[in-house]
Amino acid sequence: MLGPALLEVSARRMLNRLHTTHGVPARTAAAEFPAVSAALDQHAAAVRDILDFGIDGASSVPVEVLLAGYVRGLLDHVGEPDAAPMTSGAPADAPGWVHADWLQMRLAGVCQYAGNQPA
């Protein structure tokens, strides 16, 4: 079993990568396209609600670890044979975010939620 400090470091690494691939590009697109901004806000709120109401004992676990676990769960589910098909990655440009699938928007929503947390 990994120690708590190692789990936090691993979680931060994952969230930093996700921020680069999804968070920054989605936020840039949201500044240009109100629909992306609205969708991003809704996904961030859904992530908040999942962490606040859907996980017993969440207050005793660092938020980075919870978010990284949630992201891993999403990505694992996408790999299952009966999962709905998703795009292979984040949209390449700001207009692409207007048509981003649920998974890409949820990953960007995780980034937005993480960015709203106290340091």
C-alpha positions as CSV (number, residue, x, y, z in Angstrom):
1,M,0.0,0.0,0.0
2,L,1.3,3.5,-0.9
3,G,1.8,5.9,2.0
4,P,-0.4,9.0,2.2
5,A,2.3,11.4,1.1
6,L,3.1,9.3,-2.0
7,L,-0.6,9.1,-2.9
8,E,-0.9,12.9,-2.7
9,V,2.2,13.3,-4.9
10,S,0.8,10.8,-7.4
11,A,-2.6,12.6,-7.4
12,R,-1.0,16.0,-7.9
13,R,1.0,14.7,-10.8
14,M,-2.1,13.3,-12.5
15,L,-4.1,16.5,-11.9
16,N,-1.2,18.6,-13.2
17,R,-1.2,16.5,-16.5
18,L,-5.0,16.8,-16.7
19,H,-4.8,20.5,-16.2
20,T,-2.4,20.8,-19.1
21,T,-4.5,18.6,-21.5
22,H,-8.0,19.6,-20.4
23,G,-8.1,22.4,-17.9
24,V,-6.2,25.1,-19.6
25,P,-7.6,24.4,-23.1
26,A,-11.2,24.2,-21.8
27,R,-10.9,27.4,-19.8
28,T,-9.5,29.1,-23.0
29,A,-12.5,27.8,-25.0
30,A,-14.9,28.9,-22.2
31,A,-13.7,32.4,-22.5
32,E,-14.6,32.4,-26.1
33,F,-17.7,30.2,-26.2
34,P,-20.4,30.8,-23.5
35,A,-21.8,27.3,-24.1
36,V,-18.5,25.8,-23.1
37,S,-18.4,28.0,-20.0
38,A,-21.8,26.8,-19.0
39,A,-21.0,23.2,-19.6
40,L,-17.8,23.5,-17.7
41,D,-19.5,25.1,-14.7
42,Q,-22.1,22.3,-14.7
43,H,-19.5,19.6,-14.8
44,A,-17.5,21.2,-12.0
45,A,-20.6,21.5,-9.9
46,A,-21.4,17.8,-10.5
47,V,-17.9,16.9,-9.4
48,R,-18.3,19.0,-6.3
49,D,-21.6,17.3,-5.5
50,I,-20.1,13.8,-6.0
51,L,-17.3,14.6,-3.6
52,D,-19.5,16.3,-1.0
53,F,-22.4,13.9,-1.0
54,G,-21.4,10.7,-2.8
55,I,-18.3,9.6,-0.9
56,D,-18.5,8.6,2.8
57,G,-15.6,9.9,4.8
58,A,-14.5,12.3,2.0
59,S,-13.6,15.0,4.5
60,S,-10.7,12.9,5.8
61,V,-9.1,12.4,2.4
62,P,-7.1,15.1,0.6
63,V,-9.2,16.5,-2.2
64,E,-6.4,15.8,-4.7
65,V,-6.5,12.1,-3.9
66,L,-10.3,12.1,-4.3
67,L,-10.2,13.8,-7.6
68,A,-7.4,11.6,-9.0
69,G,-9.4,8.5,-7.9
70,Y,-12.5,9.9,-9.6
71,V,-10.5,10.5,-12.8
72,R,-9.0,7.0,-12.7
73,G,-12.5,5.6,-12.2
74,L,-13.8,7.5,-15.2
75,L,-11.0,6.4,-17.4
76,D,-11.2,2.8,-16.3
77,H,-14.9,2.8,-17.1
78,V,-14.3,4.1,-20.6
79,G,-12.0,1.1,-21.2
80,E,-14.8,-1.4,-20.3
81,P,-16.3,-3.2,-23.3
82,D,-19.9,-2.1,-22.6
83,A,-18.9,1.6,-22.2
84,A,-20.4,4.2,-24.5
85,P,-17.8,5.3,-27.2
86,M,-15.9,8.5,-26.4
87,T,-13.4,10.5,-28.3
88,S,-9.8,9.6,-28.0
89,G,-8.7,12.8,-26.4
90,A,-9.2,16.4,-25.6
91,P,-10.3,18.7,-28.4
92,A,-7.4,20.1,-30.3
93,D,-8.6,23.7,-30.4
94,A,-11.1,26.1,-28.7
95,P,-13.9,25.5,-31.2
96,G,-13.5,21.8,-30.7
97,W,-14.6,22.2,-27.1
98,V,-18.1,23.2,-28.3
99,H,-18.6,19.6,-29.5
100,A,-16.5,17.9,-26.8
101,D,-18.1,14.7,-25.4
102,W,-19.2,14.1,-21.9
103,L,-15.9,12.6,-20.7
104,Q,-13.7,15.4,-22.0
105,M,-16.0,18.0,-20.4
106,R,-16.1,16.0,-17.1
107,L,-12.3,15.8,-17.0
108,A,-12.1,19.6,-17.7
109,G,-14.7,20.1,-14.9
110,V,-12.5,18.2,-12.5
111,C,-9.7,20.7,-13.4
112,Q,-12.1,23.6,-12.8
113,Y,-13.2,22.2,-9.4
114,A,-9.6,21.5,-8.4
115,G,-8.6,25.1,-9.3
116,N,-11.3,26.4,-7.0
117,Q,-9.9,24.6,-4.0
118,P,-7.8,26.4,-1.4
119,A,-4.1,25.7,-1.7
